[in-house]
Amino acid sequence: MSRHPDNSTPGPPAATVTGVVASRSREGRGTEGDLRADEHALMWLLDLVSPMLPDPHGRVRHYGVLPRPEAPRYLIPLDSAKASAAFLVRPGNVRSLTQRALRQLLRPALRFGVVPLFRRKVDVPDGLPGTPSLIQWLEEELGLDDLLMSVAIGPPRPNRKPILQVMTSAGRTVCFGKIAVDEHTARLVRNESAFLTDHKPEGFVVPKLLAHDVWKGNEIALLSVLPLDQHHHAARALELTPAIVLEIARLMPLCESDVLASPWWAAVVERSAGHASVRSARHLRACVEDLRCQLDGVRWTFGAWHGDLTPWNAEWVDGRLHIWDWERTGGPVPLGFDVVHAEFQVAHLRAGLPVSEASEEVITVQGPLLERLGIPRSECRRLVNCYRLELSLRLLDAARYGPIGGLEPLVNQLLSAATGRPAT
């Protein structure tokens, strides 16, 4: 637990947005509605990073808002040009070459102090003793002084939560932080924290959990920095090896089972039944029944999976694979899901292939690796179909906690591709 109170008592105004005071207290605010709607997100973030009792004579931290206050994605520290230029843009969130090029140009612009890029700046004061601002709290938690931070939140979605990059004034990243905003995101933060606490893999590198604490009633995990290439090009495919895939799978005991008698299939049936009222319910039922026929008498190996193993969550450095973002690790699932996910995400999100073509790309490109894992070519298509059902259920499960926006049509496309029936 935190060494500080959760600071949930209402206090005086905490932060200013070009003269407009943000006076929202933590009591009575709708976390899900405020953070998950762009029009409220900036005020929510200011409330999160501000002290409940600001020090009228203390330090004021200056931030720029990118790309604009009405749709914030980043708060960038402006008190140090080196720290401003060191903030990281997650490549997984940027699809087009134009967007990636523009964000690459941001770094030199920030380094040379071209702050007019920002249509609006925000000021956050430090707090009084016992009621720190978030950056003050982080300084005490980490035992360091003169820290700065950037805050990223990504586009609105059910798992939208603030991601902190904590830096020195010289631009050296000290750690990253993930802040839960509700029970859904808290489960993700807890899951990753538990994994990093309980597992010390030998065949690949993961971050260290520096702290799992509470800030203003929200769970927060602080994670160490991995030695990565800051210019890592996440559009390329992720090269996986049988040893890596098997070590992840062995995070829980491997077992061989008839697929229809496996815990994974039982969970699929239960989760599917819980979505009987959604618009995709007909496609979902058809997909489950079609796969039930496809999998009759099929035996597979089951184990753990990372759950989001992609080029933007992993990188080879000096011959070792560094993997982060363990929020969705779990199982048991069919062995090979990580391989399918890694290739499908690049083919669909990066190359822009339709679901059916991206799935064929998986079979063509990763068929040899799946065979080395003991999955015959004749089973690859069934495995991909099961993955598409799993991904559909993940999206439908997430939709309980907020709109999934442009991903909603993807559910029907995934289910239709798995059954061979046209999407509606």
N, C-alpha and C positions, 0 to 999 in steps of 0.2 A: 504493500500500500504506500501511498504518498506520504512523505514527511511533512507535507503541508495540508492544511484544511482544503476542502474541495472548492473553496471560494465561491460558493453558490449564493451568498447573500447579496441582494441588490446593493449597488453603490452608485456613486456619481458618474457622470459621463467619462468614458475611458479614451476614446479615440476620435480624431477629426478627419473628415474627408473633404479636403479643400474648403474648410469652414463649416461644413455640415457636421454636427455632432452626432456620433453614434452612441445612443444612450440605452440600448437594449440590455436588459438584465437577463441572467440565465433562467430566472423563474418565469414561467408563462410563455416561453418561446417555443415554437414548433420546430424542433431540430430537423426532422425529416423534410418538412416543407420549406424551411428557410435555406438549408444548404443545397437541397436538391433542385431548387428553382433559381435560375441565374439572377433574377431580379432581386433576390434577397441574399445571395451568397456573399457578397462583399461585406455587408453589415454583419452577417453571421461570423465571418472570419475575423473581423475587427473585434467583435465581442470575445471571440476565442483567445486572441493573442493579447488582449488588453488586461491590465490589472483591474480589480474591483475598486481599489482606492488608489487612483493615480497620484503621484508625487508632483505637486504644482511647481516645485523647484528642481525636479530631477531631469534626467536625460530624456530626450524625445528621439525615438527611432523613426526614420523616414523610409517609406516603401513606395515603389512604383507598381501600378496595376497593369498587367498584360492579359489579353490584348486590349481590353477596355473594361471600365467599371460595370457596364451592363451585362457582361459575360466574362467574369474574371476566371483566369486559369492559373495565374501566378502572381504572388506578391514578391517583388524583387527588392532586396536591401539596397538603399541608395547612399548609405553612410560610408561605403568603401567601394571605389571603382573596381578593385580587384575582386571583391566579393560579388559585386553585381555581375561581373563578367564570368564568374565561376559557376553561376547557377546552371543546373542541368535540365535540359528539356528531354522528357521521356520520349524516345523515338517510337514507342509502341502506339502513342496517341496521335501521330502525325502521318497521314496516309500519302499525301501528294508530294511530288518532287518539289513543286513550288513552295509548299509550306515548309518543307525541310530546308530549302535553300534560304528562305527568309529568316528562319530561326537561326541558321548558321551565321547570318549577317548580324544578328543581334549581339553576339558575343563581342566582336571588335567594337561595335558602336557603344556598348556599355563600358568597355574597357577605357575608351577615350572620353567617357563622361557625356555622351550625347543623350542626356536625360529628357530633352524635349520629345523623345519618342513616346513618352508617357502622356496620355491625355489627362490623367489624373494621378495625383500622389496622395498618400495617406500618411498621417502621423500617429504614432502610438507612444504614449508616455510610459516611463518606467513607474513602478509602484512604490508604495510605502512599505516599511518593514512588516512582514507577515502577509502582505498581499502583493506578490510580485507580478510583473508581466510574464508572459510565457517565456521570453528569451532570458529574463532574469532567473526564472525557475530552472531553465535548462542549464544556465551557468552554475547554479548551485548543485543540480543533479549530477553534472559532469565534473564538477570541481575545477572549472576553468573560468577565466575572465575575458571580457571584451569580445564576446561572441556575437554573431549576426546570423540571420536565417532567411531562407526563402521558403515560401509556402506554395505548394501546387495542389490543385484539386481536380483537374481534368473536367470533362464535360459532365452534365447531369446524368446520373445513372444510379441504380440502387446501392452499389458499393462505393459511391463517391465519398471520399474522406480526405482530410488534409494530410499531405505528405510534406514533412519538413526536411530541409537540407540545412544542417547547422554548420556554420563556417567561422573561421577566424577572419580578422580584418584583412589578412594577406591573401584570402581566397582559398585556404586549405579547408577541405571538407572534414569535419570532425566526426559526424555521424548523420544518420537519417532517422526520421521519426514518423510513425504512423499513428494517427489519432482517430479512435473510433467515435462515431457520432450517434449510434443507436445499437440495439442488440444485434442486428444483422452484421454491421461492420465490426462490432466488438467480437463476434465469433471468429471473424477472419483474423483479427489482431491476436486473439488468444491462441488460435490454431498455429499461427506462425511462431508465436512466442514459445508455445509448448514444444513445437518441433525443434527449434534452435536450442532449447534447454535440454531436451531428452536425447538428441542425436548428434554424434560427432563423426560424420562420414570421413572415410579415408581416401576414396577415389575421386572426390571432387571437393570444392571449397565453398563454404557457405558463410554468411555474416555471423558475427557473434551478437548475442542478445546482451546489450549493455544495461538495459533496465526495462521492466514492465511495471508501470506505475499508473497514477491517476492524476489528471489535470482538469480542474473544474468539473469533476464528476465524470470525465471521459477517460477511458483507458488509453494509455499511450505506450507504445513500444519504441525503444531507441535501439538502433541497429548499427553495427560497425560498418566501416567503409571497406569495400573490396578493392584490391588493386587492379583497376580496369583501364582500358583505353578510352579516354574521354571522347575520342572521335570514332568510337565503335559504330560501324555501319550496320544497323539492325535489319536492313532490308534483305540481307543475304540469309540463306538457309542455315539452320543450326546443325552442325555435324555432331551426331551422336554415335556412341559406340555401344556394343552389347554390354560391356562391363559397366558403363554408366547407368544404362537403363535397368540392368539387373540389380545394381546396388540400391537404386531408388526403390525398386520393387520389393527388395528384401528389408525395407524399413518396417515391414510386418512380415510374418511368416508366409512364404510362398505355399500355395496349395493348388492341387489339380482337382477339378470338379466338373461334372456335367453343368453346362452353363445354366440350364433351366432350374437346377437344384442349388445354385450358388447364392450366397448372401447378396451379391451384386444384383442378380436378377430379381430377387425378392424385394430389394430396395427400389428397383426400377418400377415394379408393379405397384408398390405402395405409393411412390411419388406420383406416378401417372394417375392413379385413382384420385389423388388430391387435387388434380387439375381438371376435373370433370366439367367445370362451368366455364372454362376459358374458350376463346374463339377457336383455338387450335385443337380443341378436345377431340373432334372427329378424326383429324389427321393423327393425333397422338394415339388414339385407340387402334387405328388401322396399323400404325407403325409397330406398336407393341405386339399385335396379333401376327403381323407378317414376320416379325423377328422371332416370335415364338415358334413358328413353322420352320424358319431357316435354321434355328438353333437346336431343333429336336435331335437328340443323340450326340451333340457336339460337346467335346471336352476341351477345356482350356486351362491354362495356368493363371492364377489370380494373385495379385499382390498390391503394394502401394503404388501411388503415382504422385508426381509433383503437382499436377492439376493445371498448370499454366506454363509449361516448359516451352519457351519460344526464344528467338534470337534477341528479343528485347528484355528477356529475363535471365539470360545466360551468356557467357563469353569465355572463349578459350584464351588463357594467358599463360605463357611459358609452359605449354604442354599440359595444363590442368584446366578443367572446366570449372568456372566460377558460376554458381547458381544462386539467385536471390528470389524474393517474392514467393515464400512458401505458404501463403495464406490458404491455399486450396489443397494442400497435400492431404491425402487420406486414402481410403480404400476399404476393402479390397475391390479392385477393378480388373478387367482383363489385362494381362501382360501385353504391352505394346501400345496402350492408350497414349503414353507420353510421346511416342514416336509419331503416331498419327496426328496428334494435336500440333506438334511442332511444325510438321510439314503443311498441314491444312491451313493453319493460321497465316503462314507466309503466302501460300498460294492464293488464299481468298482475300486477306486484308492487304497484302503488299502487291501481289501481281494482279489483283482485281478479278480473278477468275470466278465464274459462277460456282455455286456450291457443288453441282454435279461434276464440273470440270476440275475443281480443286480436289475433289475426292479421288478422281482418276489419277491426278498428279501424285497423290499420296501413294497409291498402289504402284505406280510406275517408278517413282523415285525411291521410296522406302521399302519396296518389296524385298530387296536383298537383305536389308538389315532385319526386317521382321522374320525372314527365313532363318537368319543366324540366331534369332531368339527362339527358334523352334516353332514358328508359326508358318505353316505351309502356304504357298501361293494360293491354293484353293480356299484357304480360310481368310485371306486378306480382306476380301470384299465384305464378308460377314463382320469382321472386326471393325472396319470403317463404318458400316451401317450401325453397329452398336455404339460407336463413338458419337455418331451424329445424333442418336437418340439421347445419349448422356449429355451432350452439349445443349440439346433442346430443353431437357429437363432443368439444366442449370439456369438457362435463361428464364424459363417459366417460374422456377423457384425464386429467382431474384425479383421477378415482376411483382411478387407479393409485397415488396418493400418500396416500390416506386416504379414509375414508367421506365421501360427499357428503350423507348424512343425508336430510332431507326433500326434497332435490332429485332423488332417485333416481326417484320416480314421474314427474317432469317429463320425463325422457328419453323414456319410452314415449308420453307425451302429445304431445310435440313430433314424434316420428317418426310417430305415428298420424295427427296432423293433416296432416302433409306428404303422406301417402299416401291419406288418406280412409278408413283402416281403423280399426276400434275398438281402443282400448288394452286391454291385458290386465294 
